C-alpha cells in the first residue's frame, strides 16, 4: 500500500479547518479516498493520519507527502507515525526549506515553536538522483535506496509519485468546489 497525503487550500485568517486528503493506493492504483478535517496551524495532522491508518489496519507500505508542515504549520510527525503504526514516511519537496525563515515564523506565531521546529529538524532533507530525475526528499523509517526504488516505481507523470499526485489533484479540486460554493 502507498498512502498519499494532500491538503486543501485555505484562506489565511478565515478558515479554521481544512480537509486532509488521504489517498490509499496499491502501487499506483487508487483503492480508497478518506477525507478528514484538520486545524489550520493546528497539531492534529499526525493524529488524523494515525487514526486512518489504524482504522484501516494498514500495516504495509509507505506514506508520501509534499511537505512536512501542511495546513499552514500543522506538522506531520513522521517519527510518531513510525512508532505508532510502523509505516515509513517520504516527503517529496518542491525545494529545500529556508529553515531560518521557518524558525522565525514558528517563533513569531506559536508558543510551542520549539516542539514544531524539533519535528521539522528531525527529517534530513537531501537532493537525491533517481531514474526519474533529481528529487528533494526527506524520509523517516526507510532506507534512501528503498525511497529511490519506490519513487521510480510510482512516478508515472512528471516528478510526483502517483499516490501523492492523486491526493493533490483531489485536494485542489475540492478546494475549488468549496470556494465556488461560498
Secondary structure as the mmCIF struct_conf table of DSSP 4:
data_model
#
loop_
_struct_conf.conf_type_id
_struct_conf.id
_struct_conf.beg_label_comp_id
_struct_conf.beg_label_asym_id
_struct_conf.beg_label_seq_id
_struct_conf.end_label_comp_id
_struct_conf.end_label_asym_id
_struct_conf.end_label_seq_id
STRN STRN1 UNK A 2 UNK A 7
TURN_TY1_P TURN_TY1_P1 UNK A 12 UNK A 14
BEND BEND1 UNK A 16 UNK A 16
STRN STRN2 UNK A 17 UNK A 26
TURN_TY1_P TURN_TY1_P2 UNK A 27 UNK A 28
STRN STRN3 UNK A 29 UNK A 39
TURN_TY1_P TURN_TY1_P3 UNK A 40 UNK A 41
BEND BEND2 UNK A 43 UNK A 43
HELX_RH_AL_P HELX_RH_AL_P1 UNK A 45 UNK A 55
TURN_TY1_P TURN_TY1_P4 UNK A 56 UNK A 57
BEND BEND3 UNK A 60 UNK A 61
STRN STRN4 UNK A 62 UNK A 65
BEND BEND4 UNK A 66 UNK A 66
BEND BEND5 UNK A 68 UNK A 68
STRN STRN5 UNK A 69 UNK A 70
TURN_TY1_P TURN_TY1_P5 UNK A 71 UNK A 73
STRN STRN6 UNK A 74 UNK A 75
HELX_RH_AL_P HELX_RH_AL_P2 UNK A 78 UNK A 85
STRN STRN7 UNK A 88 UNK A 93
BEND BEND6 UNK A 94 UNK A 95
HELX_RH_AL_P HELX_RH_AL_P3 UNK A 99 UNK A 109
TURN_TY1_P TURN_TY1_P6 UNK A 111 UNK A 112
HELX_RH_AL_P HELX_RH_AL_P4 UNK A 113 UNK A 121
TURN_TY1_P TURN_TY1_P7 UNK A 122 UNK A 122
BEND BEND7 UNK A 123 UNK A 123
HELX_LH_PP_P HELX_LH_PP_P1 UNK A 124 UNK A 124
STRN STRN8 UNK A 125 UNK A 130
TURN_TY1_P TURN_TY1_P8 UNK A 131 UNK A 132
STRN STRN9 UNK A 133 UNK A 140
BEND BEND8 UNK A 141 UNK A 142
HELX_RH_AL_P HELX_RH_AL_P5 UNK A 144 UNK A 154
BEND BEND9 UNK A 157 UNK A 157
TURN_TY1_P TURN_TY1_P9 UNK A 158 UNK A 159
BEND BEND10 UNK A 160 UNK A 160
HELX_RH_AL_P HELX_RH_AL_P6 UNK A 162 UNK A 180
TURN_TY1_P TURN_TY1_P10 UNK A 181 UNK A 181
#
